[in-house]
């Protein structure tokens, strides 16, 4: 997972025992922009934090109190948080101090990994349980486990491809075969895998999307596990893996039955193109409307499948872009 970074600032908001929150970083949680590591769509990401999916979205302000405890303050002033993030991204200082009236709640812990800590306070740690909590103490938030391949790491891999599209696209040349966009079985299809996949995703997220396939082979059964893994890789590469057909069919189905907000997102790309991010149960897709797509599956650790443009993909991407949520 990418370590979140920001500017350490103070705020008058109180989160526990009237201690000020020393702000470390912040992220947006809106239908168009949310940490996809938390879920396949905006409602799922909200549910991971115990929040109702308010249409206007939230800002998540992460910091430490005077005792060093981790807190995530949820605010409904999305514009303020967006300005702070934009300023930090430009290397500018910005004192993020949300008004008390904008605070929705304060949650113990952090939902994402944060690489920095507030100076002059104890090291980051989860706050002690509140014995006076009426509804029982909520367990502290913690980043999703990305040590092994699964939904969270699969979505992070797709995010990495979206951020570094040119790097990934350079790996695909005229000699690379593709999974067909229509999901029909076609012999001789190819895929990006192994060390190239690992190094590419690691550059964007700090996670390894390719190494776990090799790790999974180091089991007690040894050769049997390797043989099973090899069969899965071959089936995916030839377009026969059922997960490939299912993912593409579900992406097509979104056009007729729009999914929950945030399941399909559209962002700016170069020229008149758009970058499409789509997710579903067990799969993630990242594509450009003027180019190809890449598909990642939970069932195939560390393998990134290029989806050929052909005759069907342009229409699918255009339709997904039309229904996608866009940043305001």
C-alpha positions as a LaTeX table, in Angstrom:
\begin{tabular}{lrrr}
\hline
Residue & $x$ (\AA) & $y$ (\AA) & $z$ (\AA) \\
\hline
Unk1 & 0.00 & 0.00 & 0.00 \\
Unk2 & 1.13 & 3.49 & $-0.69$ \\
Unk3 & 2.19 & 5.36 & 2.41 \\
Unk4 & 0.12 & 8.49 & 2.71 \\
Unk5 & 2.03 & 11.69 & 3.30 \\
Unk6 & 0.99 & 15.20 & 4.12 \\
Unk7 & 1.92 & 18.29 & 6.07 \\
Unk8 & 1.99 & 18.08 & 9.85 \\
Unk9 & $-0.30$ & 20.82 & 11.11 \\
Unk10 & $-2.28$ & 21.56 & 14.21 \\
Unk11 & $-6.04$ & 21.86 & 14.46 \\
Unk12 & $-8.36$ & 23.00 & 17.19 \\
Unk13 & $-10.63$ & 19.99 & 16.65 \\
Unk14 & $-10.77$ & 17.72 & 19.67 \\
Unk15 & $-10.84$ & 13.97 & 19.27 \\
Unk16 & $-10.19$ & 12.68 & 22.80 \\
Unk17 & $-9.76$ & 14.33 & 26.19 \\
Unk18 & $-9.79$ & 17.76 & 24.54 \\
Unk19 & $-6.43$ & 17.06 & 22.91 \\
Unk20 & $-5.68$ & 18.82 & 19.66 \\
Unk21 & $-5.26$ & 16.70 & 16.57 \\
Unk22 & $-1.88$ & 16.99 & 14.88 \\
Unk23 & $-2.82$ & 16.50 & 11.23 \\
Unk24 & $-0.52$ & 14.23 & 9.23 \\
Unk25 & $-2.43$ & 13.72 & 6.00 \\
Unk26 & $-5.88$ & 13.58 & 4.49 \\
Unk27 & $-7.71$ & 11.79 & 1.69 \\
Unk28 & $-11.04$ & 12.21 & $-0.07$ \\
Unk29 & $-13.86$ & 9.71 & 0.29 \\
Unk30 & $-16.33$ & 10.58 & $-2.48$ \\
Unk31 & $-18.11$ & 8.58 & $-5.20$ \\
Unk32 & $-15.55$ & 9.82 & $-7.74$ \\
Unk33 & $-12.40$ & 9.58 & $-5.63$ \\
Unk34 & $-11.83$ & 7.23 & $-2.71$ \\
Unk35 & $-9.07$ & 4.87 & $-1.53$ \\
Unk36 & $-9.98$ & 1.88 & $-3.69$ \\
Unk37 & $-8.02$ & $-0.37$ & $-1.35$ \\
Unk38 & $-11.03$ & $-0.07$ & 0.98 \\
Unk39 & $-13.60$ & $-1.50$ & $-1.44$ \\
Unk40 & $-14.80$ & $-2.01$ & $-5.00$ \\
Unk41 & $-17.09$ & 1.03 & $-4.85$ \\
Unk42 & $-17.94$ & 4.08 & $-2.78$ \\
Unk43 & $-20.61$ & 2.43 & $-0.57$ \\
Unk44 & $-18.22$ & $-0.45$ & 0.17 \\
Unk45 & $-15.42$ & 1.96 & 1.10 \\
Unk46 & $-17.80$ & 3.83 & 3.41 \\
Unk47 & $-18.97$ & 0.57 & 4.97 \\
Unk48 & $-15.36$ & $-0.35$ & 5.75 \\
Unk49 & $-15.28$ & 2.74 & 7.99 \\
Unk50 & $-18.77$ & 2.30 & 9.41 \\
Unk51 & $-20.09$ & 5.34 & 7.50 \\
Unk52 & $-23.29$ & 5.82 & 5.54 \\
Unk53 & $-22.53$ & 6.62 & 1.87 \\
Unk54 & $-23.46$ & 10.30 & 1.94 \\
Unk55 & $-23.75$ & 11.49 & $-1.68$ \\
Unk56 & $-21.64$ & 14.58 & $-1.06$ \\
Unk57 & $-18.75$ & 12.51 & 0.26 \\
Unk58 & $-16.34$ & 13.05 & 3.12 \\
Unk59 & $-12.82$ & 14.11 & 3.88 \\
Unk60 & $-10.71$ & 11.80 & 6.07 \\
Unk61 & $-8.23$ & 13.73 & 8.20 \\
Unk62 & $-5.64$ & 11.47 & 9.82 \\
Unk63 & $-3.43$ & 12.54 & 12.69 \\
Unk64 & $-2.33$ & 12.02 & 16.28 \\
Unk65 & $-3.58$ & 13.45 & 19.52 \\
Unk66 & $-1.35$ & 14.80 & 22.28 \\
Unk67 & $-0.68$ & 11.28 & 23.55 \\
Unk68 & 0.36 & 10.10 & 20.09 \\
Unk69 & $-2.78$ & 8.03 & 19.49 \\
Unk70 & $-4.00$ & 7.55 & 15.92 \\
Unk71 & $-7.30$ & 9.19 & 15.00 \\
Unk72 & $-9.24$ & 9.64 & 11.77 \\
Unk73 & $-11.55$ & 12.65 & 11.81 \\
Unk74 & $-14.36$ & 12.43 & 9.26 \\
Unk75 & $-15.54$ & 15.81 & 7.95 \\
Unk76 & $-18.19$ & 16.79 & 5.41 \\
Unk77 & $-16.27$ & 19.83 & 4.12 \\
Unk78 & $-14.90$ & 18.03 & 1.06 \\
Unk79 & $-13.74$ & 21.24 & $-0.63$ \\
Unk80 & $-11.52$ & 22.20 & 2.30 \\
Unk81 & $-9.83$ & 18.80 & 2.33 \\
Unk82 & $-9.43$ & 18.87 & $-1.47$ \\
Unk83 & $-7.67$ & 22.25 & $-1.29$ \\
Unk84 & $-5.33$ & 20.97 & 1.42 \\
Unk85 & $-4.43$ & 17.87 & $-0.60$ \\
Unk86 & $-3.82$ & 19.92 & $-3.74$ \\
Unk87 & $-1.58$ & 22.33 & $-1.81$ \\
Unk88 & 0.47 & 19.52 & $-0.29$ \\
Unk89 & 0.83 & 17.85 & $-3.69$ \\
Unk90 & 2.32 & 21.12 & $-4.97$ \\
Unk91 & 4.78 & 21.25 & $-2.08$ \\
Unk92 & 2.96 & 24.10 & $-0.39$ \\
Unk93 & 2.13 & 24.39 & 3.30 \\
Unk94 & $-1.53$ & 24.32 & 4.26 \\
Unk95 & $-2.96$ & 24.40 & 7.77 \\
Unk96 & $-5.87$ & 21.98 & 7.56 \\
Unk97 & $-8.15$ & 22.99 & 10.43 \\
Unk98 & $-11.74$ & 21.89 & 9.82 \\
Unk99 & $-14.47$ & 23.75 & 11.65 \\
Unk100 & $-16.08$ & 21.81 & 14.50 \\
Unk101 & $-19.43$ & 22.06 & 12.69 \\
Unk102 & $-18.06$ & 20.04 & 9.76 \\
Unk103 & $-16.87$ & 17.11 & 11.90 \\
Unk104 & $-19.05$ & 14.05 & 11.35 \\
Unk105 & $-17.21$ & 11.74 & 13.77 \\
Unk106 & $-13.77$ & 10.79 & 15.05 \\
Unk107 & $-12.70$ & 7.18 & 14.53 \\
Unk108 & $-9.82$ & 5.52 & 16.38 \\
Unk109 & $-6.95$ & 4.32 & 14.20 \\
Unk110 & $-6.06$ & 4.97 & 10.57 \\
Unk111 & $-7.64$ & 3.18 & 7.58 \\
Unk112 & $-4.47$ & 3.67 & 5.49 \\
Unk113 & $-0.76$ & 3.37 & 6.17 \\
Unk114 & 0.87 & 6.67 & 7.09 \\
Unk115 & 4.65 & 6.94 & 6.84 \\
Unk116 & 5.12 & 10.06 & 8.97 \\
Unk117 & 4.47 & 10.94 & 12.61 \\
Unk118 & 3.86 & 14.14 & 14.53 \\
Unk119 & 6.97 & 15.58 & 16.20 \\
Unk120 & 7.04 & 16.01 & 19.96 \\
Unk121 & 4.44 & 13.35 & 20.77 \\
Unk122 & 4.75 & 9.61 & 21.47 \\
Unk123 & 5.02 & 7.20 & 18.55 \\
Unk124 & 1.75 & 6.41 & 16.73 \\
Unk125 & $-0.38$ & 3.86 & 18.55 \\
Unk126 & $-4.02$ & 2.92 & 18.83 \\
Unk127 & $-5.95$ & 4.83 & 21.49 \\
Unk128 & $-6.99$ & 3.01 & 24.64 \\
Unk129 & $-10.60$ & 1.72 & 24.72 \\
Unk130 & $-13.15$ & 4.18 & 26.06 \\
Unk131 & $-14.90$ & 2.57 & 29.05 \\
Unk132 & $-17.68$ & 5.15 & 28.82 \\
Unk133 & $-18.62$ & 4.44 & 25.21 \\
Unk134 & $-22.40$ & 3.94 & 24.99 \\
Unk135 & $-22.43$ & 1.55 & 22.03 \\
Unk136 & $-19.27$ & $-0.29$ & 22.95 \\
Unk137 & $-15.84$ & 0.68 & 21.74 \\
Unk138 & $-15.22$ & 0.37 & 18.01 \\
Unk139 & $-12.05$ & $-1.53$ & 17.10 \\
Unk140 & $-9.40$ & 0.87 & 15.80 \\
Unk141 & $-9.21$ & 1.29 & 12.04 \\
Unk142 & $-6.26$ & $-0.44$ & 10.40 \\
Unk143 & $-4.98$ & $-0.65$ & 6.81 \\
Unk144 & $-6.24$ & $-3.66$ & 4.84 \\
Unk145 & $-3.83$ & $-6.57$ & 4.73 \\
Unk146 & $-1.90$ & $-6.49$ & 1.45 \\
Unk147 & 0.83 & $-8.97$ & 2.39 \\
Unk148 & $-0.85$ & $-11.57$ & 0.21 \\
Unk149 & $-2.66$ & $-11.32$ & $-3.09$ \\
Unk150 & $-6.34$ & $-10.57$ & $-2.64$ \\
Unk151 & $-8.98$ & $-7.90$ & $-3.36$ \\
Unk152 & $-7.07$ & $-5.06$ & $-1.69$ \\
Unk153 & $-3.80$ & $-5.77$ & $-3.48$ \\
Unk154 & $-5.61$ & $-6.42$ & $-6.76$ \\
Unk155 & $-7.20$ & $-2.96$ & $-6.59$ \\
Unk156 & $-3.85$ & $-1.40$ & $-5.66$ \\
Unk157 & $-2.32$ & $-3.05$ & $-8.71$ \\
Unk158 & $-4.98$ & $-1.51$ & $-10.94$ \\
Unk159 & $-4.37$ & 1.88 & $-9.33$ \\
Unk160 & $-0.65$ & 1.52 & $-10.09$ \\
Unk161 & $-1.35$ & 0.81 & $-13.75$ \\
Unk162 & $-3.66$ & 3.83 & $-13.95$ \\
Unk163 & $-0.98$ & 6.07 & $-12.44$ \\
Unk164 & 1.79 & 4.72 & $-14.65$ \\
Unk165 & $-0.10$ & 3.96 & $-17.84$ \\
Unk166 & 2.77 & 4.85 & $-20.16$ \\
Unk167 & 5.14 & 2.49 & $-18.35$ \\
Unk168 & 2.74 & $-0.41$ & $-18.62$ \\
Unk169 & 1.73 & 0.38 & $-22.19$ \\
Unk170 & 5.36 & 0.25 & $-23.29$ \\
Unk171 & 5.46 & $-3.42$ & $-22.30$ \\
Unk172 & 2.78 & $-4.22$ & $-24.87$ \\
Unk173 & 4.01 & $-4.35$ & $-28.46$ \\
Unk174 & 2.74 & $-5.72$ & $-31.73$ \\
Unk175 & 3.90 & $-9.21$ & $-30.77$ \\
Unk176 & 1.72 & $-9.36$ & $-27.66$ \\
Unk177 & $-1.55$ & $-11.23$ & $-27.93$ \\
Unk178 & $-4.65$ & $-10.13$ & $-26.07$ \\
Unk179 & $-7.64$ & $-11.46$ & $-24.23$ \\
Unk180 & $-10.67$ & $-10.63$ & $-26.42$ \\
Unk181 & $-12.88$ & $-7.83$ & $-25.11$ \\
Unk182 & $-16.00$ & $-9.85$ & $-25.79$ \\
Unk183 & $-14.88$ & $-12.59$ & $-23.42$ \\
Unk184 & $-15.06$ & $-15.28$ & $-26.11$ \\
Unk185 & $-12.51$ & $-18.07$ & $-26.07$ \\
Unk186 & $-9.63$ & $-17.36$ & $-28.44$ \\
Unk187 & $-6.54$ & $-19.55$ & $-28.60$ \\
Unk188 & $-3.03$ & $-18.20$ & $-28.21$ \\
Unk189 & $-3.72$ & $-15.16$ & $-26.04$ \\
Unk190 & $-0.96$ & $-13.65$ & $-23.90$ \\
Unk191 & $-0.50$ & $-11.79$ & $-20.63$ \\
Unk192 & 1.98 & $-9.68$ & $-18.67$ \\
Unk193 & 3.19 & $-11.55$ & $-15.62$ \\
Unk194 & 6.07 & $-12.42$ & $-13.31$ \\
Unk195 & 8.84 & $-9.97$ & $-12.47$ \\
Unk196 & 7.63 & $-7.32$ & $-14.93$ \\
Unk197 & 4.26 & $-7.19$ & $-13.22$ \\
Unk198 & 5.86 & $-7.06$ & $-9.80$ \\
Unk199 & 8.28 & $-4.26$ & $-10.61$ \\
Unk200 & 5.66 & $-2.21$ & $-12.44$ \\
Unk201 & 3.14 & $-2.23$ & $-9.64$ \\
Unk202 & 5.77 & $-1.81$ & $-6.98$ \\
Unk203 & 6.78 & 1.49 & $-8.56$ \\
Unk204 & 3.27 & 2.88 & $-8.09$ \\
Unk205 & 2.00 & 1.39 & $-4.83$ \\
Unk206 & 4.82 & $-0.08$ & $-2.80$ \\
Unk207 & 3.15 & $-3.47$ & $-3.20$ \\
Unk208 & 4.28 & $-6.51$ & $-5.12$ \\
Unk209 & 1.59 & $-7.69$ & $-7.51$ \\
Unk210 & 3.70 & $-10.34$ & $-9.15$ \\
Unk211 & 5.73 & $-12.15$ & $-6.52$ \\
Unk212 & 2.89 & $-13.93$ & $-4.75$ \\
Unk213 & 2.35 & $-16.39$ & $-7.56$ \\
Unk214 & 5.88 & $-17.63$ & $-6.94$ \\
Unk215 & 5.37 & $-17.60$ & $-3.17$ \\
Unk216 & 2.23 & $-19.68$ & $-3.51$ \\
Unk217 & 4.30 & $-22.40$ & $-5.17$ \\
Unk218 & 6.42 & $-22.80$ & $-2.03$ \\
Unk219 & 3.90 & $-25.02$ & $-0.27$ \\
Unk220 & 4.15 & $-28.39$ & 1.42 \\
Unk221 & 2.92 & $-30.05$ & $-1.75$ \\
Unk222 & 5.73 & $-28.48$ & $-3.77$ \\
Unk223 & 5.49 & $-29.75$ & $-7.32$ \\
Unk224 & 1.71 & $-30.24$ & $-7.16$ \\
Unk225 & 1.22 & $-26.60$ & $-6.21$ \\
Unk226 & 3.55 & $-25.46$ & $-8.96$ \\
Unk227 & 1.73 & $-27.61$ & $-11.49$ \\
Unk228 & $-1.66$ & $-26.22$ & $-10.38$ \\
Unk229 & $-0.38$ & $-22.66$ & $-10.56$ \\
Unk230 & 1.06 & $-23.26$ & $-14.00$ \\
Unk231 & $-2.26$ & $-24.59$ & $-15.23$ \\
Unk232 & $-4.05$ & $-21.49$ & $-13.95$ \\
Unk233 & $-1.52$ & $-19.23$ & $-15.68$ \\
Unk234 & $-1.94$ & $-21.13$ & $-18.97$ \\
Unk235 & $-5.73$ & $-21.02$ & $-18.82$ \\
Unk236 & $-5.68$ & $-17.27$ & $-18.18$ \\
Unk237 & $-3.18$ & $-16.62$ & $-20.94$ \\
Unk238 & $-5.25$ & $-18.57$ & $-23.44$ \\
Unk239 & $-8.45$ & $-16.75$ & $-22.51$ \\
Unk240 & $-10.02$ & $-19.91$ & $-21.09$ \\
Unk241 & $-9.95$ & $-18.92$ & $-17.42$ \\
Unk242 & $-13.58$ & $-18.51$ & $-16.28$ \\
Unk243 & $-12.64$ & $-15.42$ & $-14.29$ \\
Unk244 & $-11.66$ & $-13.60$ & $-17.47$ \\
Unk245 & $-14.98$ & $-14.32$ & $-19.15$ \\
Unk246 & $-16.90$ & $-13.47$ & $-15.98$ \\
Unk247 & $-15.15$ & $-10.13$ & $-15.45$ \\
Unk248 & $-15.68$ & $-8.98$ & $-19.02$ \\
Unk249 & $-19.30$ & $-10.13$ & $-18.97$ \\
Unk250 & $-19.92$ & $-8.19$ & $-15.74$ \\
Unk251 & $-18.29$ & $-5.09$ & $-17.21$ \\
Unk252 & $-20.64$ & $-5.35$ & $-20.20$ \\
Unk253 & $-23.60$ & $-5.86$ & $-17.82$ \\
Unk254 & $-22.84$ & $-2.54$ & $-16.07$ \\
Unk255 & $-24.03$ & $-0.76$ & $-19.21$ \\
Unk256 & $-27.56$ & $-2.13$ & $-18.83$ \\
Unk257 & $-27.68$ & $-2.21$ & $-15.02$ \\
Unk258 & $-25.52$ & 0.59 & $-13.56$ \\
Unk259 & $-23.53$ & $-0.61$ & $-10.53$ \\
Unk260 & $-23.14$ & 1.19 & $-7.16$ \\
Unk261 & $-21.51$ & 4.64 & $-7.28$ \\
Unk262 & $-17.75$ & 4.49 & $-7.72$ \\
Unk263 & $-17.71$ & 0.99 & $-9.18$ \\
Unk264 & $-16.84$ & 2.69 & $-12.50$ \\
Unk265 & $-14.81$ & 5.89 & $-12.46$ \\
Unk266 & $-13.53$ & 8.14 & $-15.22$ \\
Unk267 & $-10.55$ & 10.47 & $-14.97$ \\
Unk268 & $-8.60$ & 12.74 & $-17.30$ \\
Unk269 & $-5.98$ & 11.26 & $-19.62$ \\
Unk270 & $-3.89$ & 12.82 & $-22.37$ \\
Unk271 & $-5.64$ & 14.42 & $-25.31$ \\
Unk272 & $-9.35$ & 13.73 & $-25.46$ \\
Unk273 & $-9.02$ & 10.30 & $-23.85$ \\
Unk274 & $-10.30$ & 9.23 & $-20.46$ \\
Unk275 & $-8.89$ & 6.71 & $-17.99$ \\
Unk276 & $-11.51$ & 4.17 & $-16.92$ \\
Unk277 & $-11.29$ & 2.29 & $-13.61$ \\
Unk278 & $-13.86$ & $-0.44$ & $-13.11$ \\
Unk279 & $-14.11$ & $-3.05$ & $-10.38$ \\
Unk280 & $-16.30$ & $-6.00$ & $-9.59$ \\
Unk281 & $-16.33$ & $-9.08$ & $-7.35$ \\
Unk282 & $-12.86$ & $-10.55$ & $-7.85$ \\
Unk283 & $-11.69$ & $-8.34$ & $-10.71$ \\
Unk284 & $-10.36$ & $-4.90$ & $-11.59$ \\
Unk285 & $-9.99$ & $-3.19$ & $-14.95$ \\
Unk286 & $-8.04$ & $-0.11$ & $-15.97$ \\
Unk287 & $-8.25$ & 1.22 & $-19.52$ \\
Unk288 & $-7.96$ & 4.27 & $-21.71$ \\
Unk289 & $-10.83$ & 5.10 & $-24.01$ \\
Unk290 & $-8.42$ & 5.50 & $-26.94$ \\
Unk291 & $-6.40$ & 2.38 & $-26.23$ \\
Unk292 & $-6.42$ & $-1.08$ & $-24.64$ \\
Unk293 & $-7.36$ & $-2.30$ & $-21.16$ \\
Unk294 & $-5.66$ & $-4.31$ & $-18.42$ \\
Unk295 & $-7.50$ & $-6.84$ & $-16.28$ \\
Unk296 & $-6.50$ & $-8.22$ & $-12.85$ \\
Unk297 & $-8.20$ & $-11.17$ & $-11.15$ \\
Unk298 & $-8.21$ & $-12.46$ & $-7.60$ \\
Unk299 & $-7.89$ & $-16.01$ & $-8.94$ \\
Unk300 & $-4.63$ & $-15.32$ & $-10.77$ \\
Unk301 & $-2.09$ & $-13.83$ & $-8.35$ \\
Unk302 & 0.22 & $-11.26$ & $-9.87$ \\
Unk303 & $-0.90$ & $-11.62$ & $-13.48$ \\
Unk304 & $-2.02$ & $-8.61$ & $-15.50$ \\
Unk305 & $-4.02$ & $-9.49$ & $-18.61$ \\
Unk306 & $-4.04$ & $-7.05$ & $-21.54$ \\
Unk307 & $-7.49$ & $-6.85$ & $-23.15$ \\
Unk308 & $-7.35$ & $-6.24$ & $-26.88$ \\
Unk309 & $-9.04$ & $-3.21$ & $-28.39$ \\
Unk310 & $-10.49$ & $-5.07$ & $-31.36$ \\
Unk311 & $-14.05$ & $-4.25$ & $-32.41$ \\
Unk312 & $-15.76$ & $-4.49$ & $-29.00$ \\
Unk313 & $-13.57$ & $-2.70$ & $-26.46$ \\
Unk314 & $-14.03$ & 0.85 & $-27.85$ \\
Unk315 & $-17.81$ & 0.60 & $-27.52$ \\
Unk316 & $-17.58$ & $-0.91$ & $-24.03$ \\
Unk317 & $-15.23$ & 1.81 & $-22.79$ \\
Unk318 & $-17.36$ & 4.56 & $-24.32$ \\
Unk319 & $-20.44$ & 3.16 & $-22.57$ \\
Unk320 & $-18.61$ & 2.79 & $-19.25$ \\
Unk321 & $-17.32$ & 6.35 & $-19.52$ \\
Unk322 & $-20.89$ & 7.59 & $-20.05$ \\
Unk323 & $-22.10$ & 6.03 & $-16.79$ \\
Unk324 & $-18.91$ & 6.58 & $-14.76$ \\
Unk325 & $-18.62$ & 8.96 & $-11.83$ \\
Unk326 & $-16.26$ & 11.85 & $-12.61$ \\
Unk327 & $-14.39$ & 14.20 & $-10.29$ \\
Unk328 & $-16.19$ & 17.53 & $-10.02$ \\
\hline
\end{tabular}
